[in-house]
Amino acid sequence: MTTLTRSLGSPLPLAADLAWLTVLLTARERTAAEPPPESSPLAELADRFRLSSFERNLLLLAAAPDLDADIARAIAEAEPRRPWPHFGLALRLFDGADIAALAPTGALRRFGLLGFASEGALSTRALVADERVVFALRGDDTIDAGLRDWLSSVEDAPGSDRFAPNDPLTHEIARLLADDTDPLILIVGASAAQRLALVAAAARLLGACGLRLGGAQLLQPELDPTDFSRRWQREASLAPRILTIEASEVPPRWTTALERLSSCVLASPTPPVLQLPRPQAIIRLRADDLSVRYGRWRARFPTLPEDAALRLAVEYRHAPERLHAGPAEDEGTLAAACRTLTHAGMAGLADRVDTCAAWDDLVLPMEATAQLHDIALHAATRTFVNEAWGFGARSGRSAGMAALFTGPSGTGKTLAARVIAAEIGRDLYRVDLSRIVSKYVGETEKNLACVFDAAEQGGVVLLFDEADALFGKRSEVKDSHDRYANLEVAYLLQRMECFTGLAILTTNLDQVLDAAFIRRLAFVVRFPFPTEAARRDIWSRAFPAATPTAALDPARLARIPLAGGHIASIAWSAACRAAYGDGTVAEAHVLAAARAECAKLERPWQDTWILGDPR
């Protein structure tokens, strides 16, 4: 069935069909009526769904009362005992009657064009045209209500304008979509934004509406594949539509539906394993490399210095055409515009973290500090080395990195992430797990996909605090909850491996992390509980230089066995107490704040920490 055709169009030509039906209802003999017009919205609809002449007329009879009030009255006058469209009336009006037209496997019911509104014998049951069909015949191209909540426009995807209409790939996708064999098109590789951008460009070239169904939706039990397939087939035949399914794996219950979905594109990072008799066409995309991105920045902003264009191409994967900026903007303005786009993509799922921190703020063993410097070095140069120097093409590895910071609470893990982000000049976003993890099946994966996609485009550093909540070990499958939890972990592992940026994960419980995830980490940095000597260093820099203090002894305070994060909280609380009093932070303020911190941690306070052992 060729589906990429124009919408049914104006309702005016339908008047001839309605007039013909009116004559049939009021005339005593069928020969008194002129044959139905060969060209009308109804005739085009019948051609698209391959309806017989009788099926076409039956659909017209079912829809007519909603299209013309005079016909509703004519039916009531013709059938006073059954004043509604029914099969018995169709037998009297039309030639070529066949009860098979109402079979569940027939086109009228298989595509949901009409149904029954009452019980009883088939010949007397009221026939009702589906409201989507009625409105389509009237020229209304509003998408089916049963699909609307599951689909979104590909034009809303980031970078949907990055492929031009004359791009060879755009023409290839358009050719495949218009092919009479209707193959299942697989677009694999590159980024999610690039895959959707290609579909958007092909849809514009064909004058079609491109719609997307996320992989998370495929896992929703409320979405029935059979019903979705039926509604989509009808929708794609009523108006030019292209369906893009974003999924690295297709759940088994969707296999049959995937065989039937016309004008369908499957977008995935890697080719999924599909055993379908349906013909398939694979389009492999390569991510825009550094030279391509650099060329696009130079073309969009010709007055931008070459070194500035190169830095922007290295740091950001946003399509420069998306920026609302003049052709003569400077590097700082363009970088700020890219950050604004990234922030919009992260909204509601991750929070931007202040990166005003320096290496001197960290008090760690030399080995851990050296590892952090290595992470910063690799994160700053990985894109250039992989893309400009060719290491990525040789090894096939992603330019991304994942690092795990593990250790007790308050030992500086988040501070270290801030220092690294500041060192490499990138924004840091903390992923809010309370907004990411959802009890609804598939929603966690959907939320994470949004975060990773936005982070890749904006070149930001992602921080997953308490990562064990997301990357825990997969469990034995005992029920459906375990199965979907394991699917979440599997998706996270796959998505983390494809991520092209820097992701930092922190945990207090590295022993509960999935072993497959540990293997994917480039760095594991252990943050030990600080020794008394380390605590002395932390206390010596706990108060900013502008804070007035009175003879505080870092060595004495270092006897309190608390980590750096708790020491920072104590220092802030002590400063608040002093500001409310005489304006100078004294030891009494610090000790009061320390006792309160220990109470919060449910840790008994011991005077011997300050007074020393009485022995």
Summary of the structure (lengths in Angstrom):
residues: 615
radius of gyration: 33.0
end to end distance: 93.5
largest distance: 120.7
contacts: 1936
relative contact order: 0.07
helix: 51%
strand: 12%
